[in-house]
């Protein structure tokens, strides 16, 4: 059975700007490809604007370049891509898209720039990537720092504008602050379960439970260093995280956030979107029902993010 897929995270836009990625004419190493997305039945794809602090180009300039690329893709492929709307149907023949920021450095410490990002179509944002910044502490950075006063103002303004607060990459204290501050449900676009495999980038059971209780979702990503101790993970490693998140947060909490184009090594059998049917088949073999797979693969994330479009 071919299930529709909603994928909460990919880094394709960074590759398009910096490595010549092309949706129709993919280059070596590129994971997000139109042909494979259609073969895998992807119906909703988040495109991240990932800020690379190692580049000399200022973060705001990086963000605007990737946002421009995103809109050009919509113009180039109107029969294949569209912006997610409340009335979008997976049967439309097009892949709905959501524009997201990964790394609050993109707004240059300015609520006015945050407003501009919203006008340009941004509907989700993480406050950090792997570095502490002027908004919050990162999960893989020193100090387990929480949200700064400016970061708290940004979260409240995201609530007011309608930008989904994404806790992926936040420190534990940052997630605590986000949960206590945000009036809107938060989500984790691409985070795994720390109880399955220990990583500071993954979520504690307490955070999974609280995100779910507030109406959010947790997207399982495919990054090897967050899945298992294996150098090359397999489909079962992904499913282990799904099972745990569903057990802790409920079946309506678990989702997919692949992190395609954001990692050097992919799980065996899932190096592009065309592998999703194999993942669903293995989920059936491990005891998930068709209804549960449909929730995890598409409906949970769709139902969460559609309130922001």
C-alpha positions as CSV (number, residue, x, y, z in Angstrom):
1,X,0.0,0.0,0.0
2,X,1.3,3.4,-1.0
3,X,0.8,5.9,1.9
4,X,1.0,9.7,1.4
5,X,4.1,11.2,3.1
6,X,4.6,14.5,4.9
7,X,8.3,15.2,5.5
8,X,9.1,17.8,8.1
9,X,12.7,18.6,7.2
10,X,15.2,18.7,4.3
11,X,18.2,20.8,3.5
12,X,17.8,20.8,-0.3
13,X,17.8,24.6,-0.6
14,X,21.3,24.9,0.9
15,X,22.4,22.3,-1.7
16,X,20.7,24.2,-4.5
17,X,22.5,27.4,-3.6
18,X,25.9,25.9,-2.8
19,X,26.2,22.6,-4.7
20,X,24.1,23.0,-7.8
21,X,21.3,20.8,-6.7
22,X,18.4,20.6,-9.2
23,X,15.0,19.0,-8.6
24,X,14.6,17.7,-12.1
25,X,18.3,17.0,-12.9
26,X,19.8,15.8,-9.7
27,X,23.6,15.8,-9.1
28,X,25.5,13.1,-7.3
29,X,24.7,12.9,-3.5
30,X,21.5,14.8,-3.8
31,X,18.6,13.2,-2.0
32,X,15.6,15.4,-2.7
33,X,14.5,14.7,-6.3
34,X,11.1,15.3,-7.9
35,X,11.1,11.9,-9.5
36,X,11.9,10.1,-6.3
37,X,9.5,12.2,-4.2
38,X,6.7,11.2,-6.6
39,X,7.7,7.6,-6.5
40,X,7.7,7.7,-2.7
41,X,4.3,9.4,-2.7
42,X,5.6,12.6,-0.9
43,X,2.6,15.0,-0.7
44,X,4.0,17.6,1.8
45,X,7.6,18.6,2.0
46,X,9.2,21.2,4.4
47,X,12.1,23.0,2.9
48,X,14.6,24.4,5.4
49,X,16.6,27.6,5.1
50,X,19.7,26.3,7.0
51,X,22.1,29.0,8.2
52,X,25.7,27.9,7.9
53,X,27.7,29.9,10.3
54,X,31.0,28.7,8.7
55,X,30.2,30.7,5.6
56,X,31.5,34.2,5.3
57,X,28.2,35.3,3.8
58,X,26.0,37.0,6.5
59,X,23.2,34.8,7.8
60,X,20.5,37.1,6.5
61,X,22.0,37.1,3.0
62,X,22.1,33.3,3.2
63,X,18.5,33.1,4.2
64,X,17.3,35.5,1.4
65,X,19.2,33.5,-1.2
66,X,17.6,30.2,-0.2
67,X,14.1,31.8,0.1
68,X,14.6,33.2,-3.4
69,X,15.5,29.7,-4.7
70,X,12.4,28.2,-3.0
71,X,10.1,30.7,-4.8
72,X,11.9,30.1,-8.1
73,X,11.2,26.4,-7.7
74,X,7.5,27.1,-7.2
75,X,7.6,29.2,-10.4
76,X,9.6,26.7,-12.4
77,X,7.5,23.6,-11.4
78,X,3.9,24.8,-11.0
79,X,2.6,21.4,-12.0
80,X,4.7,19.7,-9.4
81,X,4.9,22.0,-6.4
82,X,2.6,24.4,-4.5
83,X,2.4,26.2,-1.2
84,X,0.4,24.3,1.4
85,X,-3.1,25.8,1.9
86,X,-5.9,24.8,4.2
87,X,-7.8,23.2,1.3
88,X,-4.8,21.3,-0.2
89,X,-5.7,17.7,-1.2
90,X,-3.0,15.0,-1.6
91,X,-5.0,14.0,-4.7
92,X,-4.2,17.3,-6.4
93,X,-1.2,15.8,-8.2
94,X,1.2,18.4,-6.7
95,X,3.5,18.3,-3.7
96,X,2.6,20.9,-1.1
97,X,5.5,22.8,0.5
98,X,6.3,24.6,3.7
99,X,9.1,27.1,4.0
100,X,11.0,26.9,7.3
101,X,14.1,28.5,8.9
102,X,16.7,26.4,10.6
103,X,18.7,28.8,12.8
104,X,17.4,32.0,14.2
105,X,20.6,33.9,13.1
106,X,18.6,34.4,9.9
107,X,16.5,37.2,11.4
108,X,19.6,39.2,12.6
109,X,18.1,39.9,16.0
110,X,15.2,41.8,14.6
111,X,11.5,41.3,15.0
112,X,11.0,43.4,11.9
113,X,13.0,41.0,9.9
114,X,10.9,38.2,11.4
115,X,7.9,40.0,10.0
116,X,9.5,40.1,6.6
117,X,10.3,36.4,6.8
118,X,6.7,35.7,7.4
119,X,5.7,37.9,4.4
120,X,8.1,35.9,2.3
121,X,6.3,32.7,3.3
122,X,8.2,31.3,6.3
123,X,5.8,29.3,8.5
124,X,8.2,27.5,10.9
125,X,11.5,28.3,12.6
126,X,14.1,26.8,14.9
127,X,15.8,29.3,17.2
128,X,19.2,27.6,16.8
129,X,21.2,25.1,14.9
130,X,24.2,23.6,16.7
131,X,25.5,26.9,18.2
132,X,24.4,29.1,21.0
133,X,23.2,32.4,19.6
134,X,21.5,35.6,20.7
135,X,18.1,33.8,20.9
136,X,18.8,30.6,22.7
137,X,21.1,27.7,23.7
138,X,21.7,24.8,21.3
139,X,21.5,21.1,22.2
140,X,25.0,20.4,21.0
141,X,26.6,23.6,22.4
142,X,28.1,24.3,25.8
143,X,26.1,25.2,28.8
144,X,22.5,24.0,28.3
145,X,21.5,27.6,28.0
146,X,17.8,28.6,27.8
147,X,16.1,31.3,25.8
148,X,17.5,34.8,26.0
149,X,15.2,37.8,26.6
150,X,15.3,38.5,22.9
151,X,14.6,34.8,22.2
152,X,11.5,35.0,24.4
153,X,10.3,38.1,22.5
154,X,10.8,36.2,19.2
155,X,8.8,33.2,20.3
156,X,5.9,35.5,21.4
157,X,6.1,37.3,18.0
158,X,6.1,33.9,16.2
159,X,2.9,33.1,18.1
160,X,1.3,36.4,17.1
161,X,2.3,36.1,13.4
162,X,1.6,32.4,13.0
163,X,5.1,30.9,12.6
164,X,5.3,27.4,14.1
165,X,7.9,27.1,16.9
166,X,10.3,24.3,16.2
167,X,12.2,22.9,19.2
168,X,14.6,20.8,17.1
169,X,18.3,21.7,17.9
170,X,17.3,23.5,21.1
171,X,18.9,22.7,24.5
172,X,16.8,21.0,27.1
173,X,16.5,24.3,29.0
174,X,15.5,26.0,25.8
175,X,12.8,23.5,25.2
176,X,11.6,24.0,28.7
177,X,11.4,27.7,28.1
178,X,9.7,27.3,24.8
179,X,7.0,25.0,26.3
180,X,6.4,27.4,29.2
181,X,6.2,30.5,27.0
182,X,4.5,29.5,23.7
183,X,0.7,29.9,23.6
184,X,0.7,27.9,20.4
185,X,1.6,24.1,20.2
186,X,5.2,23.6,19.4
187,X,6.7,20.8,17.3
188,X,10.1,19.1,16.6
189,X,10.6,18.9,12.9
190,X,13.5,16.4,13.0
191,X,14.3,15.0,16.4
192,X,14.5,11.5,17.8
193,X,14.0,9.7,21.1
194,X,16.8,9.9,23.6
195,X,15.6,6.8,25.4
196,X,16.1,4.8,22.2
197,X,19.6,6.1,21.5
198,X,21.4,8.7,23.6
199,X,22.0,12.0,21.9
200,X,21.6,15.5,23.3
201,X,19.9,16.4,20.0
202,X,17.2,13.9,20.7
203,X,14.2,14.5,23.0
204,X,13.6,13.2,26.5
205,X,10.5,11.3,27.2
206,X,9.3,14.3,29.3
207,X,9.6,16.6,26.3
208,X,8.0,14.2,23.9
209,X,5.0,13.8,26.3
210,X,4.6,17.5,26.8
211,X,4.9,18.4,23.1
212,X,2.2,15.8,22.4
213,X,0.0,17.0,25.3
214,X,-0.1,20.5,23.8
215,X,-1.0,19.2,20.3
216,X,2.5,19.1,18.7
217,X,4.4,16.5,16.7
218,X,7.9,14.9,16.8
219,X,9.4,14.1,13.5
220,X,11.8,11.1,13.4
221,X,14.9,11.9,11.3
222,X,17.3,9.5,9.5
223,X,20.6,10.9,10.7
224,X,22.8,8.0,11.8
225,X,24.3,9.7,14.8
226,X,20.8,10.1,16.2
227,X,19.4,6.7,15.3
228,X,21.8,4.0,16.6
229,X,25.4,3.1,17.3
230,X,25.6,1.6,13.8
231,X,27.7,3.4,11.2
232,X,25.0,2.6,8.6
233,X,21.6,2.4,10.3
234,X,18.6,0.4,8.9
235,X,14.9,0.8,8.6
236,X,14.4,-1.0,11.9
237,X,16.4,1.7,13.7
238,X,14.0,4.4,12.4
239,X,11.0,2.3,13.4
240,X,12.4,1.8,16.9
241,X,12.2,5.6,17.4
242,X,8.7,5.7,16.0
243,X,7.5,3.0,18.3
244,X,8.9,4.7,21.4
245,X,7.6,8.2,20.4
246,X,4.2,6.7,19.7
247,X,4.2,4.8,23.1
248,X,5.3,7.9,25.0
249,X,3.4,10.7,23.2
250,X,0.6,8.7,21.5
251,X,0.2,7.7,17.9
252,X,-1.0,11.2,16.9
253,X,2.4,12.7,18.0
254,X,4.9,10.8,15.8
255,X,5.8,12.1,12.4
256,X,8.6,12.1,9.8
257,X,11.4,14.7,9.5
258,X,13.9,12.9,7.3
259,X,16.7,15.5,7.2
260,X,17.4,14.5,3.6
261,X,20.3,16.4,2.1
262,X,21.6,17.1,5.6
263,X,23.7,14.1,6.3
264,X,26.6,12.1,4.7
265,X,25.3,8.6,5.4
266,X,21.7,7.4,4.9
267,X,20.0,4.3,6.4
268,X,20.2,1.3,4.1
269,X,17.3,1.4,1.7
270,X,16.3,5.0,2.4
271,X,18.7,7.3,0.7
272,X,16.0,9.2,-1.1
273,X,12.2,9.7,-0.8
274,X,11.6,6.7,-3.0
275,X,12.4,4.5,0.0
276,X,9.3,5.5,1.9
277,X,7.2,2.5,0.6
278,X,9.8,0.1,1.9
279,X,9.7,1.8,5.3
280,X,5.9,1.5,5.5
281,X,6.1,-2.1,4.5
282,X,8.6,-2.8,7.3
283,X,6.3,-0.9,9.7
284,X,3.4,-3.2,8.8
285,X,5.6,-6.2,9.4
286,X,6.5,-4.9,12.9
287,X,2.9,-4.5,13.9
288,X,1.7,-1.0,12.9
289,X,-1.7,-0.8,11.4
290,X,-2.5,0.9,8.1
291,X,-4.3,3.7,10.0
292,X,-1.3,4.2,12.3
293,X,1.1,4.4,9.4
294,X,-1.2,6.9,7.7
295,X,-1.1,9.1,10.8
296,X,2.7,8.9,11.2
297,X,3.5,9.3,7.5
298,X,1.1,12.2,6.7
299,X,-1.8,13.2,8.8
300,X,-0.1,14.1,12.1
301,X,2.3,16.7,10.6
302,X,-0.2,17.9,8.1
303,X,-2.8,18.5,10.7
304,X,-0.3,20.3,12.9
305,X,1.1,22.7,10.4
306,X,-2.0,23.5,8.4
307,X,-3.2,25.8,11.2
308,X,-0.2,28.1,10.3
309,X,-0.9,28.4,6.5
